[in-house]
Amino acid sequence: MEYRQLGASGLRVPVLSFGTGTFGGGNPFFKAWGSTQVDEARRMIGLCLDAGVNLFDTSNVYSNGMSEEILGKALEGKRDQVIISTKATFPMSADTNDMGSSRYHLTKACEDSLRRLNTDHIDIYHMHGFDALTPVDETLRTLDGLVQSGKVRYIACSNFSGWHLMKSLAVSEKYGWARYVGHQAYYSLVSREFEWELMPLGIDQNVGTLVWSPLSAGRLSGKYRRDQPMPEDARIAQGGGEGPPIPDDLFYGIIDTLNEIAAETGKTVPQVALNWVLQRPTVSTLVIGARTEEQLKQNLGAVGWQLTKEQVARLDAASHRDPIYPYWHQRSVSSQINPPPVG
């Protein structure tokens, strides 16, 4: 397993990490992701550790805490071998203060996650989304306090806009507080908007990317074929999909190219799709999920080899989408003063 630095931190993480949103299945949305219970979770964690995957990602909101609880039980006796990543911000109840990134909520949310995970510290603590109502300095001062207390090792964000992240980094620098070293973001061959603003920011500010849904909610799992109905067991068909609709011509052009390259390499479609993301700038780790042990074994096969430059170029071309303003304007008129765009 290859390990990479997580942004401007000294923490090294495996290029594949295991996402445990499939643990629990506590409501219809998360049941479509999976409903893994403790015994199977232990076996999956064993498979991961055998492959060198020691980073496990969860969130307090996954099945309303069930994912954290199952992960905590499945890791009994292995805590010193693993890195745990969890998140806060999204609502945990109808209580108006049981959400967001306020000092009130984060203090409680962190304590609750520590209890559910049965641990005394969280290695990477993410803000699951940007809270526009809470002052940024209140959030970051609270997170710095959690770091200083030893309850959190590193802080990261997720699903931020470019200005959200840049403002947060500036506030941390101003006061000498802990800074976000990672950004967990939605990115795949069918969703490359991350490249327009957030990837250049990550390069400039040395923020590592922890990619969530690198197979786009199963769209790149190999189950989809041109002119065939959506598989009934697909996550999207069961109501667990995320992200906007993808134009058919773009989507099936990507699928066709993936199938061609899978045949050339002897790899599976999801392995090719994951390998492409691993070669992108700023990427520290891909958060892969799996509803079954067999899916997990297949996804682990995305490492230990590389697509050729020619194969990467074909996937780049098949997945290209014209950027929105101001990015199309910057690309068309600023080439003489700016570096070439990514992708």
TIFI-768928 format. One line per 10 residues: for each residue x, y, z of C-alpha. Coordinates in pm, whole numbers, plus 32768, in hexadecimal, padded with zeros to 4 digits. Layout:
BEGIN
X Y Z ~ ... $
***
This chain:
BEGIN
8000 8000 8000 ~ 807C 815B 7FA9 ~ 806C 826B 80B4 ~ 805C 83E1 8079 ~ 8078 8518 8152 ~ 7F2B 85B0 81B2 ~ 7F5C 8713 813C ~ 803F 87EB 8214 ~ 8038 86F2 8334 ~ 8134 85EA 839C $
8026 84DE 838B ~ 8051 83D3 8280 ~ 7F16 8329 8207 ~ 7EDB 8201 811E ~ 7E6A 825D 7FBF ~ 7D33 818A 7FFD ~ 7C66 81B8 8138 ~ 7B2A 8103 819F ~ 79E6 81C7 81BC ~ 78EE 8137 82B4 $
77B1 81E6 8242 ~ 773F 8084 81EE ~ 7748 8025 8361 ~ 75F5 801E 840B ~ 74EC 8063 8303 ~ 7428 8127 8407 ~ 7336 81D3 8316 ~ 72C3 81A3 81AB ~ 73D0 828B 811D ~ 74F1 81E1 81CD $
7458 8086 81A2 ~ 7483 80BE 802B ~ 75F7 80EF 8074 ~ 760A 7FAF 8141 ~ 75AC 7F12 828C ~ 76F1 7E75 8305 ~ 76E8 7E03 846F ~ 7802 7DC3 8567 ~ 7873 7C64 8501 ~ 788E 7CB7 838E $
792B 7E06 83E5 ~ 7A3E 7D4D 84A2 ~ 7A84 7C73 8374 ~ 7A8F 7DA0 828B ~ 7B7C 7E56 8374 ~ 7C59 7D22 8376 ~ 7C61 7D20 81FA ~ 7CBE 7E91 81FB ~ 7DD5 7E6B 82F9 ~ 7E62 7D40 823C $
7E73 7E1F 8106 ~ 7F17 7F3F 81C2 ~ 7DDB 8014 81DA ~ 7DDD 80A5 833A ~ 7D04 81DD 8310 ~ 7B92 81B2 835F ~ 7A9D 82CB 8315 ~ 7949 8300 83B3 ~ 7863 8419 8428 ~ 7779 8457 8548 $
765A 8483 8452 ~ 7687 832F 83AA ~ 7555 826B 841D ~ 753A 8366 853A ~ 7670 82E7 85EE ~ 764D 8174 85A1 ~ 7775 8175 84B4 ~ 7858 8204 85C2 ~ 77D9 8109 86C1 ~ 7810 7FDE 85DB $
7969 805B 8575 ~ 79C8 8089 86E1 ~ 795F 7F25 8738 ~ 7A05 7E92 8603 ~ 7B4F 7F3E 8659 ~ 7B63 7EB6 87BC ~ 7CCA 7E4F 87FE ~ 7D45 7EFC 86C0 ~ 7D2E 806F 8718 ~ 7EA8 809F 8719 $
7EBF 8011 85B7 ~ 7DCC 80FF 850F ~ 7D7B 8267 84B7 ~ 7C13 82D0 84F9 ~ 7B6B 83EA 843C ~ 7A12 846A 8499 ~ 7940 859F 8462 ~ 7847 8692 84F8 ~ 7767 87B4 8488 ~ 762C 8712 83FB $
74F1 86F7 84D6 ~ 74E9 85DB 85D3 ~ 738C 8626 8659 ~ 7274 8726 8643 ~ 7320 87FA 874E ~ 737D 8947 86AF ~ 74D6 893B 8751 ~ 751B 87CF 86F7 ~ 75B2 8832 85AA ~ 76AE 891E 8510 $
7814 8977 856A ~ 77DA 8A49 86A1 ~ 78A7 8A1E 87DD ~ 776E 8997 8886 ~ 772D 888B 8783 ~ 7893 8824 8731 ~ 78EF 87F5 88A0 ~ 77C8 870A 88CF ~ 77ED 8662 877C ~ 795C 860F 87B9 $
7911 8579 8910 ~ 77F3 84AC 887D ~ 78D0 842A 8762 ~ 79E6 83CC 8855 ~ 78EA 8307 8923 ~ 7851 8254 87F8 ~ 79A8 8203 8767 ~ 7A25 818F 88BC ~ 7B65 8257 889D ~ 7C0D 837A 894E $
7C6D 8433 8811 ~ 7C07 846C 86A7 ~ 7D26 8471 85AF ~ 7C7F 8546 849F ~ 7B4E 8616 84FC ~ 7A8C 86AB 83D7 ~ 798F 87BD 83C0 ~ 7897 8700 82E6 ~ 781C 8840 8241 ~ 7840 89B9 8262 $
776B 8A5F 836F ~ 771A 8BBA 82EA ~ 7674 8C29 842F ~ 7796 8BE9 851D ~ 78C1 8CD7 850C ~ 79ED 8C27 8473 ~ 7ACA 8C90 8595 ~ 79DB 8BED 868F ~ 79EE 8AA3 85D4 ~ 7B67 8AA9 85AF $
7BA8 8B19 8714 ~ 7AD3 89F5 878D ~ 7B8B 8901 86AC ~ 7CDB 8987 871E ~ 7C6C 894D 8884 ~ 7C13 87E5 8832 ~ 7D6D 87B8 8799 ~ 7E17 8856 88C6 ~ 7D53 8773 89B1 ~ 7DC6 863A 88F5 $
7C66 85D3 8892 ~ 7CB0 861C 8723 ~ 7DFA 85F1 8669 ~ 7DB4 86A2 851D ~ 7C93 876C 8492 ~ 7C03 8763 8333 ~ 7AD2 87DC 827A ~ 79E0 8748 8181 ~ 7905 87D3 806A ~ 798B 8936 808F $
798E 8A3B 7F7C ~ 7AD9 8AD8 7F23 ~ 7A95 8C15 7FEB ~ 7A1D 8B4A 8118 ~ 7B68 8A92 8127 ~ 7C44 8BBD 80D6 ~ 7B9D 8C97 81E0 ~ 7BC6 8B80 82DF ~ 7D37 8B57 828E ~ 7D6C 8CCF 82AC $
7CC4 8CDB 8403 ~ 7D96 8BB6 847F ~ 7ED3 8C61 8406 ~ 7E6F 8DAD 84A4 ~ 7E45 8D19 85FF ~ 7F3C 8BF8 85ED ~ 7E2A 8AF5 8612 ~ 7E1F 8997 8580 ~ 7DD6 89A5 840A ~ 7D16 88C1 8325 $
7E12 87CB 8293 ~ 7D16 870C 81C2 ~ 7BD9 8743 80FB ~ 7AEF 861D 80C9 ~ 7A4E 8662 7F78 ~ 7971 85C7 7E6E ~ 7A45 856F 7D3F ~ 7A40 8467 7C2E ~ 7A50 843C 7AB7 ~ 78E5 84AB 7A9C $
7905 85CB 7B94 ~ 7A3C 869A 7B47 ~ 79C3 87EE 7BC1 ~ 7AB6 87CA 7CE5 ~ 7BCC 881E 7BEE ~ 7B47 8979 7BA0 ~ 7B87 8A28 7CEE ~ 7BCA 8936 7E0A ~ 7CE8 8873 7D72 ~ 7DB3 89AC 7D1B $
7D71 8A2A 7E7D ~ 7DE8 88DE 7F0C ~ 7F27 88F3 7E3F ~ 7F6A 8A59 7EA9 ~ 7F1B 8A2A 801B ~ 7F93 88BF 803F ~ 7E43 8831 80A3 ~ 7E25 86BC 8061 ~ 7CED 862E 7FBF ~ 7C32 850A 8057 $
7B4E 84A8 7F39 ~ 79F0 8434 7F8E ~ 791E 8371 7E94 ~ 7A39 833C 7D98 ~ 794E 8246 7CE8 ~ 7832 8347 7CE5 ~ 773B 8288 7DBF ~ 777B 8149 7CFB ~ 774D 81DF 7BA2 ~ 78B0 816A 7B50 $
788D 8017 7BF7 ~ 787B 7F5C 7AAB ~ 7705 7F14 7ACB ~ 7698 801D 79D1 ~ 7693 7FDE 785B ~ 761F 80AB 7734 ~ 74B6 805F 76C8 ~ 7479 7F87 77FC ~ 738D 7FD6 791E ~ 741B 803D 7A6D $
7468 7F06 7B3E ~ 7362 7ED2 7C4D ~ 746D 7E9C 7D56 ~ 7522 7FE0 7D01 ~ 7548 80D6 7E1E ~ 74A6 81EC 7D53 ~ 737A 810F 7CFF ~ 7347 80D5 7E74 ~ 7348 8248 7EC5 ~ 74AE 826E 7F3E $
753F 833D 7E27 ~ 75D6 8497 7E42 ~ 763A 85A3 7D4E ~ 7584 8646 7C28 ~ 7512 8584 7AF4 ~ 7620 853A 79F3 ~ 75D4 8565 787F ~ 75B5 8410 77D9 ~ 76A8 845F 76C0 ~ 77B6 84C3 77B9 $
7771 83A5 78A8 ~ 776A 828C 77A8 ~ 7897 831A 76F3 ~ 7956 82F3 783B ~ 78C8 8196 7871 ~ 792E 8129 7712 ~ 7A92 81A7 7746 ~ 7AA9 8101 789B ~ 7A3D 7FB6 7805 ~ 7B41 7FD3 76F1 $
7C5B 801C 77E4 ~ 7BE6 7F0E 78D6 ~ 7C03 7E13 77BA ~ 7D5F 7E94 7761 ~ 7DE3 7E86 78C5 ~ 7D32 7D50 7945 ~ 7CA1 7E22 7A5F ~ 7B37 7E65 7ABA ~ 7A7B 7FA4 7A62 ~ 7A7B 8025 7BCB $
7BED 7FD9 7BF0 ~ 7C39 80A9 7AB9 ~ 7B57 81C5 7B31 ~ 7BFE 81CA 7C87 ~ 7D5B 81BB 7BF4 ~ 7D10 82EF 7B20 ~ 7CAE 83BA 7C55 ~ 7DE8 8348 7D0C ~ 7EBE 83F1 7C03 ~ 7E1F 8548 7C31 $
7ECC 866A 7CE4 ~ 7E8D 86A1 7E5B ~ 7DF0 8548 7E8C ~ 7E67 84AC 7FD2 ~ 7D69 8392 7FF0 ~ 7C2D 8306 7F55 ~ 7B18 82AE 8048 ~ 7A91 8169 7FBB ~ 7957 80C2 803B ~ 78D2 7F65 800D $
778C 7EB6 805D ~ 7830 7D60 804A ~ 7983 7CC7 808B ~ 79A2 7C6F 7F19 ~ 796B 7DDC 7EB6 ~ 7A77 7E43 7FAF ~ 7B71 7D46 7F24 ~ 7B35 7DC5 7DC3 ~ 7B60 7F33 7E25 ~ 7CA5 7EE2 7ED9 $
7D29 7E71 7D86 ~ 7D35 7FDA 7D0E ~ 7E9A 8002 7D92 ~ 7FE8 7F64 7D3E ~ 7FDA 7FC5 7BCE ~ 7FA7 80FE 7AFC ~ 7EEC 8163 79C7 ~ 7FCE 81D7 78AD ~ 7FDC 8346 784C ~ 7F21 82F0 770C $
7E0B 8241 77CE ~ 7DF0 8365 78C0 ~ 7DD6 8454 7798 ~ 7CB8 8388 7702 ~ 7BFB 8391 784B ~ 7C41 8506 7869 ~ 7BAD 853F 7711 ~ 7A7D 8462 774B ~ 7A2A 850F 7896 ~ 7A72 8676 782D $
7962 8771 787A ~ 7976 88E1 7823 ~ 799D 89AD 7962 ~ 78AB 8AB9 79D4 ~ 7904 8C2B 79F9 ~ 7A00 8CB1 7A5F ~ 7ACC 8B7A 7A1C ~ 7A88 8B67 78A6 ~ 7AEF 8CD5 7888 ~ 7C2D 8CA0 7951 $
7C8C 8B77 787B ~ 7C47 8C29 7732 ~ 7CF9 8D74 776D ~ 7DF1 8D46 788B ~ 7ED5 8C34 780A ~ 7FF9 8D25 77EA ~ 7FF7 8D88 795B ~ 7F68 8C52 7A06 ~ 7FE4 8AEA 7A0E ~ 7F2D 89EE 7931 $
7DE0 897E 79C6 ~ 7DC6 882C 7A6D ~ 7D11 872D 7998 $
***
